[in-house]
């Protein structure tokens, strides 16, 4: 089953994300550091979520770690007023960069999309 990894230290929001994922039959594991991210990456990792409010970790750091395991979709979210961090994630090559409010309001639909089972073409 495809899984996602969440890089965050915000316990409240982490609970919301992992609880939402579990409620729709998806799996999100939380890591709190770049080393934890590197160790948690597997071939079944389809999504890496970065909470831009995490201190000491930049989008570029995350993109470099994930580059060693090609395939996961990189998604960053953060406060809409933190335009510098949102732009840094775009500049680092994240596939999607969302304000926290949009991320939060559309979370179930976004997780279903990002963690969809791969389809195979039988024709």
C-alpha positions as CSV (number, residue, x, y, z in Angstrom):
1,X,0.0,0.0,0.0
2,X,1.3,3.5,-0.9
3,X,2.3,5.5,2.2
4,X,3.1,9.1,3.0
5,X,5.6,10.6,5.4
6,X,5.0,13.8,7.3
7,X,7.9,16.0,8.4
8,X,6.4,18.0,11.3
9,X,6.8,18.7,15.0
10,X,3.3,20.2,15.5
11,X,1.5,17.5,17.6
12,X,-2.0,19.0,17.1
13,X,-1.8,19.3,13.3
14,X,0.1,16.0,13.0
15,X,-2.8,14.3,14.7
16,X,-5.2,15.9,12.4
17,X,-3.3,14.7,9.3
18,X,-2.6,11.2,10.5
19,X,-6.1,10.8,11.8
20,X,-7.6,11.9,8.6
21,X,-5.4,9.6,6.6
22,X,-6.3,6.6,8.8
23,X,-10.0,7.5,8.5
24,X,-9.9,7.2,4.7
25,X,-7.8,4.0,4.8
26,X,-4.4,5.7,4.0
27,X,-1.1,5.6,5.9
28,X,0.9,8.6,7.0
29,X,3.9,8.2,9.2
30,X,5.5,11.2,11.1
31,X,9.2,12.0,11.2
32,X,10.7,14.9,13.0
33,X,14.1,15.2,11.4
34,X,16.0,14.8,8.1
35,X,17.7,11.7,9.4
36,X,14.3,10.3,10.3
37,X,13.0,11.1,6.9
38,X,16.0,9.4,5.2
39,X,15.5,6.3,7.3
40,X,11.8,6.2,6.7
41,X,11.8,6.5,2.9
42,X,11.0,3.2,1.2
43,X,9.9,2.2,-2.3
44,X,6.3,2.4,-1.2
45,X,6.6,6.1,-0.1
46,X,4.4,8.0,-2.5
47,X,4.2,11.3,-0.6
48,X,6.4,13.5,1.5
49,X,4.6,16.3,3.3
50,X,6.6,19.2,4.8
51,X,5.2,21.5,7.4
52,X,7.0,24.7,6.6
53,X,6.7,25.8,10.3
54,X,9.2,23.2,11.3
55,X,12.4,24.9,12.5
56,X,15.8,24.1,11.3
57,X,14.8,22.2,8.1
58,X,14.5,23.9,4.7
59,X,12.6,22.7,1.7
60,X,15.9,22.4,-0.1
61,X,17.1,20.0,2.7
62,X,14.0,17.8,2.2
63,X,14.3,17.9,-1.6
64,X,17.9,16.7,-1.4
65,X,17.1,13.8,0.9
66,X,14.1,12.7,-1.2
67,X,16.1,13.0,-4.4
68,X,18.0,9.8,-3.3
69,X,14.6,7.9,-3.5
70,X,12.9,9.2,-6.6
71,X,9.2,8.8,-6.9
72,X,7.5,10.5,-3.9
73,X,5.4,13.6,-4.5
74,X,6.7,16.5,-2.5
75,X,4.1,18.7,-0.9
76,X,4.7,21.7,1.4
77,X,2.2,23.6,3.5
78,X,2.5,26.6,5.7
79,X,1.0,29.9,6.9
80,X,-0.2,32.0,3.9
81,X,1.6,35.0,5.4
82,X,5.0,33.1,5.2
83,X,5.5,33.9,1.6
84,X,9.3,33.4,1.9
85,X,8.9,29.8,3.0
86,X,6.2,29.0,0.5
87,X,8.4,30.4,-2.3
88,X,11.4,28.5,-1.1
89,X,9.4,25.3,-1.4
90,X,8.5,26.1,-5.0
91,X,12.1,27.0,-5.7
92,X,13.2,23.7,-4.3
93,X,11.1,21.8,-6.7
94,X,8.1,20.8,-4.6
95,X,5.2,19.5,-6.7
96,X,2.7,21.4,-4.7
97,X,2.9,24.2,-2.2
98,X,-0.3,25.1,-0.3
99,X,-1.3,27.6,2.4
100,X,-2.2,25.7,5.6
101,X,-5.8,26.7,5.3
102,X,-6.3,25.2,1.9
103,X,-4.3,22.1,2.8
104,X,-6.4,21.6,5.9
105,X,-9.8,22.2,4.3
106,X,-9.2,19.8,1.4
107,X,-7.1,17.3,3.3
108,X,-9.2,14.1,2.8
109,X,-9.5,14.7,-1.0
110,X,-5.9,15.6,-1.3
111,X,-4.7,12.5,0.6
112,X,-6.9,10.3,-1.6
113,X,-5.4,11.8,-4.7
114,X,-1.8,11.8,-3.6
115,X,-1.9,8.3,-2.1
116,X,-4.1,6.6,-4.7
117,X,-3.1,3.0,-5.5
118,X,-1.1,2.8,-8.7
119,X,-3.1,1.7,-11.7
120,X,-1.9,-0.8,-14.2
121,X,-2.9,-0.8,-17.8
122,X,-3.9,-4.3,-18.8
123,X,-4.4,-3.7,-22.5
